[in-house]
Amino acid sequence: MVLGVGLDRVLADPARWHPVAGFGTLAARLEQTTYADRRAAGAAHVLVLVGGCVALGAVAERATRDRPLRHALVTAAATWTVLGGTTLGREAAEVARLLEAGRLDDARTQVARLVGRDTRTLEATDVARAALESLAENTSDAVVAPLVLGAVAGVPGLLGYRAANTLDAMVGHRSARYARFGWAAARLDDVLNLPGARLTAALATVLGADPAASVRAWRRDAGAHPSPNAGPVEAAFAGGLGVRLGGRTVYGTGAEARVELRPVLGDGRAPAAHDVARGRRLADRVGVGALIVTAAVAARPARRRRR
């Protein structure tokens, strides 16, 4: 797992031929066959794709069980495949750079790479807020949660988690098409992210600049967030950075536009460009802390086997 994190630091996400992108292509093609406006159809879609990835991971583990070096390399490759922390940090750093240069239109375009909301008319503080919310949530989704699943379930956990998380991003929406079909993907992703989100929020609290403010925001504000996992994470980041997150958020455009009034998280000021860089540094510390915790957990069965 440590080697896999190192590979993510060096290689990040390749622009072409990434395994997760290939999985997304496969899922989109399968959806043409499995789609129906029913929860049962969505559950079958998830079962086939996530179950297939878990089975693939189990086969890889079984084939390398008695060959430690190969097993280590397979685990490292799987870990690199499912992580996205380095690319996330680079995308956020570019948002900060553009905001600090006064290039608001370019910053709006850049932050749209991180969030699903309509960014075309956002003010600078709203762009910074969007980047910070994405940093917080995706540090949990793309760094901490996969490490947690890898620590407790090995390669099957790593691949199964990334499959479920990718399907949630693809179909787990409250749109007319996916309200029922995407229900299973969204609920599975919520369940799998529960431990990772709590560990992320705890690490952001401990490693942030103001642990008391993080605890206060987490306890007071997180429950009002529509996501059971993004709420604690974003609240802890808001408190630790001394900023205020949440508020009016627009998804879609034109007739498809949907406005959500997200709860306010934290007691601080509106975020500015330099806060995005601070958020990136906090996300890096959280990632290192998560690796230390999960590697220690993963190492315990090996120690027991040696005894």
Residue, then its C-alpha position, 0 to 999 in steps of 0.5 A: m500500500v505504501l508503494g502504491v501511494g508512492l506510485d500515485r505521487v509520482l505518476a498521478d492519474p494518466a491522461r490516457w489508458h487509466p484503468v478506472a476510465g476503462f471501467g467507466t467505459l465498460a459501465a456506460r456500455l453495460e448501462q445500455t443493456t441494464y438500464a430501466d427506471r427501477r431500483a432493481a435494475g440499478a441494483a443488478h447493474v451494481l452487482v455485476l460491476v462491483g461484484g466483478c471487480v471484487a472477484l477479480g481482486a480475489v483471483a489476483e490475491r489467491a494467485t499471489r498468496d504464496r508469492p510475497l513479492r508478486h502479492a506486494l506488486v499486485t497490491a501496489a498496482a491496485t492501490w495506485t489504480v484506486l487513488g486520486g490524491t495527487t491529481l486532485g491536489r494538482e487540479a486544486a493548485e491550478v484553481a488557486r493559481l488562477l484565482e491569485a492571478g485574477r483570472l476568474d473566468d479561467a478559474r471557473t473553467q478549472v474548478a468545473r473539472l472538480v465539481g458538478r455544479d454550474t460554475r459559469t457565474l461564480e464569484a471568486t469566493d464561490v470558486a474557492r469554496a467549490a475547490l475547498e469542498s471538492l478537496a475535502e470530499n475527494t480527500s475522503d473518497a479518493v484517498v482515505a476511504p480506499l486505503v481503509l478498504g485496502a487495509v481491511a479487505g486487501v485487493p478485493g476491497l480496493l477494486g470493489y471500492r473504486a468500482a462502487n465509487t465510480l458508479d456513484a459518480m456516474v449514476g448516483h444522481r437525483s436526476a429524472r433518469y437516475a433517481r431510481f436506477g442510481w439508488a443502489a450505487a448511491r447507497l452502496d457508496d454511502v456505506l463504503n465511505l462511512p469509515g473513511a469519511r469519519l477517519t478523514a474528519a478526525l484527521a482533519t480535526v487533529l491536523g488542522a489549525d484549529p481542532a476546537a473549531s473543527v469539532r464544533a463545526w462537525r458536531r453542530d453543522a455536519g448533520a444538516h448536510p445532505s450527504p452523511n459522509a461529505g458533511p463531517v469531512e467538509a465541516a472538519f475542513a471548514g473549522g480547521l481552515g477557519v473558513r465558511l463553506g456551504g450555501r447556495t449551489v446550482y447544478g445543471t443549466g437552463a431547464e435542467a438547473r437545480v438549486e440546493l441551499r446547502p447548510v453553512l459549515g463553520d464559523g469563519r470568513a468566506p474563503a479566498a484564493h490562498d485558502v485553496a492552497r491551505g486546504r491542499r496542504l491540509a489534504d496532504r497531511v490527512g493523506v499521510g496520516a491516513l496512510i500511517v493508520t491504515a498501513a498499521v492496520a493492514a500490517r497486523p494480520a501479517r504480524r500474527r501470521r509470522r507468530 
